C-alpha cells in the first residue's frame, strides 16, 4: 500500500472510531414500546405532536406481545351479548378489592374511558374476536385480541404512528433525562453504534419502560421474590426508570406489587407454555394440569388450599409462595383418562380453555419424566418418594381425599363437591409447578393526566409522565383478576391520557 492510500485508510479508520452526536427538537419523547408506550406514541402523533419512540431492544412490543386481551365495560361488544356490567360496578369492585389503597380519581377516569379506547383501537384496525372470562359465571370484561395475542395491537399502533409521521429508534435506550430547573425538558439516548442523541422535548417525556421484573437486584430491593419464573421478554424491563424517579424526587408506591400469573412447569420457561387457543402444544397442555381443581400437595406432603381457587391467581399465588413457591398437582389414571376424553375443568388462561381435551397428555407425561417436572409411579408410596415428600404423610393425604370422594364432602376445604375426586387407580402422577410473574406493578404517584408527582409537595414534575405498569396507585397488594384484562387496559388508556394532556398543554 502506498503512503497516500495508507493515509486515507487511517483517516477513514480514525473517523469511524468516533461516535456522532445528534440534537433533535421534538414535542414528545416516549421511552418504551410496550402497550402503554405504543398507545402513547400513536395518540401523540395522531394529535399533531412531533414524537419519537425510543426502544432499547431490537424489536418493539415488549410485554404487549404476550397479552391476550384487554378490559373494558359498557362496550358495543358487551351490549350485543347482553352483558350488563357497568362502569360504576367496575369502579366499586376495584376500590373494594384494593381496600381503597389506590388512586381513586385516576381509576375512575380509566374505567370511564375504557369503552372509548376499544373504539379507538378498532378505528386503527385492531380486531377483537370475543369477550371472555376465566371463571364460571365470571365477569365478562376481557376483550380478546385477534389470535389471543397482542401482536396485531402492536402492529396497528406502529402503522398508525409511522403513518402520522412518528419515528422509532430501536436499540437506542434512554440513558439520561435532561432535568433543569425542576422540569424535564428532554432525553439523552445512545444507540448500538455509540451515537448519542439529545432529544429536546418541548411538550414532555413519557416513560413506559415496563418496570423491573428482569432485574434481580431491584426485585430484592423492593421485596419481591427472585425465584419466580418470568413470563414475557427476558431482556429489558430492568428498572431503567428508578434512577429518574429518585433524581426528580418522585413519590413511589406499590413497589412490592407484581402481576403473579399462576403456576407453571417447574424450572421451565413459561413462554414455552403459551399457545393459540385453537392450537395447543404439549407444554401448554401440561401446564394446564397445574390449574385443575383436584389435589395440590406442598413439600410437606399435605394439601394447602381449596384447589378450586385455581383461576384466582391473586389467591393461589400467595398460597403457593407461602409453602415454598412450588407444589405438586397430583392425579391418577382415572383423571388422566377423564382429561383426555372429557377435557379439563378449569382454563389455563386463554391458551387451553375449559373443556379442551388433552390429546397430547400421554406425550407430555413422557416428556415431563425426561425433563424432570413430572413423576409417575404404580404405588402411592413410590410416588411420594419420587416427589420427595414424607411417605406416611402423603399416604394419609390420599386416604383422606378418597374418603372425601366417597362422602362427597371435602372436610378440609369448602371445595365444590363436583371437584372432590378419588385417587385410587394406578399409575399415579405428580406434576411439579412453580409460581411465575409477568410484570411489576409499582411506581410513581401521578395525577389523572399521568404527570409524575413529587414526594415533597405532591405537585407535578414538569414535563415528566409515566404510563402503564410503572404507575403507582393502580393496585393494592395484588393484581385484580376479577376485572380481567385490566393491566393492558390501564396501559393503553394511560398512554392516551399522557398524550392528550401534552396536546392540551401545547394547545393543539
Residue pairs with C-beta under 8 A, 6 or more apart in sequence:
1 9
19 193
19 194
19 195
19 196
20 195
20 196
21 195
21 196
21 197
21 198
22 195
22 196
22 197
22 198
23 197
23 198
23 200
24 52
24 197
24 198
24 199
24 200
25 199
25 200
25 202
26 50
26 51
26 52
26 199
26 200
26 201
26 202
27 44
27 49
27 50
27 51
27 201
27 202
27 203
27 502
27 506
28 40
28 41
28 44
28 49
28 50
28 51
28 52
28 201
28 203
28 204
28 205
28 206
28 499
28 502
29 51
29 52
29 54
29 174
29 186
29 187
29 199
29 201
29 204
29 205
29 206
30 37
30 40
30 41
30 44
30 51
30 52
30 53
30 54
30 205
30 206
30 208
31 37
31 54
31 174
31 187
31 205
31 206
31 207
31 208
31 209
31 240
31 241
32 54
32 55
32 62
32 207
32 208
32 209
32 210
32 468
33 41
33 53
33 55
33 60
33 61
33 62
33 64
33 154
33 168
33 208
34 61
34 62
34 63
34 64
34 208
34 210
34 468
34 469
34 491
35 62
35 63
35 64
35 67
35 150
35 153
35 154
35 468
35 488
35 491
35 492
35 495
36 208
36 467
36 468
36 469
36 491
36 492
36 494
36 495
37 53
37 55
37 62
37 206
37 208
37 467
37 468
37 495
38 53
38 60
38 61
38 64
38 153
38 154
38 157
38 158
38 161
38 495
39 157
39 467
39 491
39 492
39 493
39 494
39 495
39 496
39 499
40 206
40 208
40 467
40 494
40 495
40 496
40 498
40 499
41 51
41 53
41 157
41 161
41 166
41 495
41 499
42 124
42 157
42 160
42 161
42 164
42 166
43 495
43 496
43 499
43 500
44 51
44 166
44 206
44 499
44 502
44 503
45 51
45 160
45 161
45 164
45 165
45 166
46 160
46 164
46 499
47 499
47 500
47 503
47 508
48 503
48 508
49 203
49 499
49 502
49 503
49 506
49 508
50 165
51 161
51 166
51 167
52 166
52 167
52 168
52 169
52 199
53 60
53 161
53 166
53 167
53 168
53 169
54 169
54 172
54 173
54 174
54 187
54 189
55 62
55 168
55 169
55 170
55 171
55 172
56 171
56 172
56 173
56 174
56 236
56 240
57 170
57 171
57 233
57 235
57 236
58 170
58 171
59 170
60 154
60 158
60 168
60 170
61 150
61 151
61 154
62 210
62 232
62 233
62 236
62 237
63 210
63 232
63 233
63 237
63 438
63 439
63 469
64 150
64 153
64 154
64 488
64 491
65 149
65 150
65 151
65 154
65 232
65 233
66 149
66 150
66 231
66 232
66 271
66 274
66 438
67 145
67 149
67 150
67 153
67 485
67 487
67 488
68 142
68 144
68 145
68 148
68 149
68 150
68 349
68 350
68 351
68 485
69 128
69 132
69 142
69 143
69 144
69 145
69 148
69 350
69 484
69 485
69 488
70 117
70 118
70 142
70 143
70 145
70 485
70 488
70 489
70 492
71 114
71 141
71 142
71 143
71 483
71 484
71 485
71 486
71 488
71 489
71 490
72 78
72 114
72 115
72 117
72 118
72 141
72 143
72 485
72 489
73 85
73 86
73 87
73 89
73 90
73 111
73 114
73 115
73 141
74 85
74 86
74 87
74 115
75 114
75 115
75 118
75 131
75 143
76 115
76 118
76 119
77 118
77 128
77 131
77 143
78 85
78 131
78 140
78 141
81 131
81 140
83 131
83 140
85 139
85 140
85 141
87 111
87 112
87 114
87 115
90 111
90 114
90 141
90 483
91 107
91 108
91 111
93 139
93 480
93 482
93 483
94 102
94 107
94 111
94 480
94 483
94 486
95 102
95 104
95 107
97 476
97 480
97 482
98 475
98 476
98 477
98 480
99 476
101 476
101 477
102 473
102 474
102 475
102 476
103 445
103 446
103 472
103 473
103 474
105 447
105 448
106 446
106 447
106 448
106 471
106 473
106 474
107 474
109 448
109 497
110 489
110 490
110 493
110 494
113 493
113 496
114 489
114 493
117 489
117 492
117 493
117 496
118 128
118 143
120 496
121 153
121 156
121 492
122 128
124 156
124 157
124 159
124 160
125 152
125 156
125 159
126 145
126 146
126 152
126 153
126 156
127 145
127 146
127 152
128 143
128 144
128 145
128 146
129 144
129 145
129 146
130 143
130 144
131 140
131 141
131 142
131 143
131 144
132 140
132 142
132 144
132 350
132 484
133 139
133 140
133 141
133 142
133 484
134 142
134 311
134 347
134 349
134 350
134 481
134 484
135 311
138 311
138 482
138 484
139 482
139 483
139 484
141 483
141 484
141 485
141 486
142 350
142 484
142 485
143 485
144 350
145 151
145 152
145 153
146 152
147 276
148 276
148 277
148 350
148 351
149 276
150 488
158 168
161 168
162 168
169 189
169 191
169 197
171 191
171 192
172 189
172 190
172 191
172 192
172 197
173 189
173 190
173 240
174 187
174 188
174 189
174 209
174 240
175 188
175 189
175 190
176 187
176 188
177 184
177 186
177 187
177 188
177 205
177 244
177 247
177 248
177 464
178 184
178 185
178 186
178 187
178 188
178 198
178 200
179 185
179 247
179 248
182 461
182 462
183 461
183 462
183 463
183 464
184 201
184 204
184 205
184 248
184 461
184 462
184 463
184 464
185 200
185 201
185 463
186 198
186 199
186 200
186 201
186 205
187 198
187 199
187 201
187 205
188 196
188 197
188 198
188 199
189 196
189 197
189 199
190 196
190 197
191 197
201 463
202 506
203 463
203 502
203 503
203 505
203 506
204 463
204 464
204 465
204 498
204 502
204 505
205 463
205 464
205 465
206 450
206 465
206 466
206 467
206 495
206 498
206 499
206 502
207 241
207 244
207 464
207 465
207 466
207 467
207 470
208 466
208 467
208 468
208 470
208 491
208 495
209 236
209 237
209 240
209 241
209 470
210 236
210 237
210 439
210 468
210 469
210 470
211 237
211 239
211 439
211 440
211 441
211 442
211 443
211 469
211 470
212 218
212 219
212 222
212 237
212 238
212 239
212 242
212 440
213 219
213 230
213 232
213 237
213 258
213 437
213 438
213 439
213 440
214 230
214 233
214 234
214 235
214 236
214 237
214 238
215 237
215 238
215 239
216 226
218 238
218 239
218 242
219 225
219 226
219 440
220 226
222 255
222 256
222 440
222 442
223 255
223 256
224 256
224 258
224 437
224 440
225 321
225 325
225 435
227 325
227 434
228 258
228 260
228 325
228 434
228 435
228 436
228 437
229 264
229 267
229 268
229 269
229 270
229 434
229 435
229 436
229 437
230 270
230 436
230 437
230 438
231 261
231 264
231 270
231 271
231 436
231 437
231 438
232 271
232 438
232 439
237 439
237 440
241 443
241 466
241 470
244 250
244 464
245 252
245 443
245 444
245 452
248 452
248 454
248 461
248 464
249 454
249 455
249 456
249 461
250 444
250 445
250 452
250 453
250 454
250 455
250 461
250 464
251 444
251 445
251 453
251 454
251 455
251 458
251 472
252 442
252 443
252 444
252 445
252 455
252 472
253 442
253 443
253 444
253 445
253 472
253 473
254 441
254 442
254 443
254 472
254 473
254 474
254 475
254 476
255 440
255 442
255 443
255 472
256 442
256 477
257 440
257 441
257 442
257 475
257 476
257 477
257 478
257 479
258 437
258 438
258 439
258 440
258 441
258 442
258 479
259 437
259 438
259 439
259 440
259 441
259 469
259 479
259 487
260 313
260 314
260 317
260 318
260 435
260 436
260 437
260 478
260 479
261 270
261 313
261 317
261 349
261 436
261 437
261 438
262 290
262 291
262 310
262 313
262 316
262 317
262 348
262 349
262 435
262 436
263 290
263 291
263 316
263 320
263 327
263 433
263 434
263 435
263 436
264 270
264 273
264 287
264 290
264 433
264 434
264 435
264 436
265 273
265 283
265 286
265 287
265 290
265 368
265 373
265 431
265 432
265 433
265 434
266 326
266 372
266 373
266 432
266 433
266 434
267 372
267 373
267 434
268 283
268 371
268 373
270 287
270 436
272 281
272 283
273 281
273 283
273 284
273 286
273 287
273 351
274 284
274 351
275 281
275 284
275 351
275 352
276 351
277 350
277 351
277 352
277 353
280 351
280 352
280 356
280 360
281 360
282 360
282 363
282 364
282 367
283 364
283 367
284 348
284 351
284 352
285 352
285 356
285 358
285 359
285 360
285 361
285 364
286 360
286 361
286 364
286 367
286 368
286 374
286 431
287 348
287 352
288 344
288 347
288 348
288 351
288 352
288 356
288 358
289 329
289 331
289 339
289 431
290 329
290 348
290 431
290 433
291 310
291 311
291 344
291 346
291 347
291 348
292 307
292 310
292 329
292 331
292 339
292 344
292 345
292 346
293 307
293 308
293 309
293 310
293 345
293 346
293 415
293 416
293 419
294 307
294 329
294 330
294 331
294 335
294 419
294 421
294 423
295 303
295 307
295 329
295 330
295 331
295 397
295 398
295 401
295 421
295 423
296 303
296 304
296 305
296 307
296 327
296 328
296 329
296 330
297 303
297 304
297 327
297 328
297 330
297 387
297 389
297 394
297 397
297 430
298 304
298 323
298 324
298 327
298 328
299 323
299 324
299 326
299 327
299 388
299 389
300 323
300 389
300 390
300 393
301 384
301 387
301 389
301 390
301 391
301 393
301 394
301 397
302 393
302 397
303 397
303 401
303 412
303 413
304 319
304 322
304 323
304 327
305 315
305 316
305 319
305 413
306 410
306 413
306 414
306 415
307 413
307 415
307 419
308 346
308 415
308 416
308 419
309 315
309 316
309 319
310 316
310 346
311 346
311 347
311 481
312 481
313 479
313 481
314 478
314 479
314 480
314 481
317 435
317 478
318 478
320 326
320 327
320 433
320 435
321 435
325 434
325 435
326 432
326 433
326 434
326 435
327 432
327 433
328 387
328 389
328 430
328 431
328 432
328 433
329 430
329 431
329 433
330 383
330 398
330 423
330 428
330 429
330 430
331 339
331 423
331 428
331 429
332 422
332 423
332 424
332 425
332 426
332 427
332 428
332 429
333 425
333 426
333 427
333 428
334 421
334 422
334 424
334 425
335 421
335 423
336 361
336 362
336 365
336 429
339 357
339 358
339 361
340 357
340 358
340 359
340 361
340 362
341 357
342 357
343 354
343 355
343 356
343 357
343 358
344 352
344 354
344 355
344 356
344 358
345 354
345 419
346 354
347 353
347 354
352 358
358 364
364 374
365 374
365 376
365 429
367 374
368 374
368 431
369 375
369 376
373 431
373 432
374 429
374 430
374 431
374 432
375 383
375 386
375 387
375 429
375 430
375 432
376 383
376 386
376 427
376 428
376 429
376 430
377 383
377 385
377 386
377 426
377 427
377 428
378 426
378 427
378 428
379 426
379 428
380 394
380 395
380 398
380 428
381 391
381 395
383 394
383 428
383 429
383 430
384 390
384 391
384 394
384 395
385 391
386 430
387 394
387 430
387 432
398 423
400 411
400 412
401 420
401 421
401 422
401 423
402 422
402 423
402 424
403 411
404 410
404 411
404 412
404 420
405 420
405 421
405 422
406 422
408 417
408 420
409 417
409 420
410 417
410 420
438 487
439 469
439 487
440 469
440 470
441 469
441 474
441 475
441 479
441 487
442 470
442 472
442 475
443 466
443 469
443 470
443 471
443 472
444 452
444 453
444 466
444 470
444 471
444 472
445 452
445 453
445 458
445 472
445 473
446 452
446 453
446 465
446 466
446 471
446 472
446 473
447 453
447 460
448 497
449 465
449 497
449 498
449 500
449 501
450 465
450 466
450 467
450 471
450 494
450 497
450 498
450 501
451 460
451 461
451 464
451 465
451 501
452 460
452 461
452 464
452 465
452 466
453 459
453 460
453 461
454 460
454 461
465 498
465 501
465 502
467 491
467 494
467 495
467 497
467 498
468 490
468 491
468 494
468 495
469 487
469 491
471 490
471 494
474 490
479 486
479 487
480 486
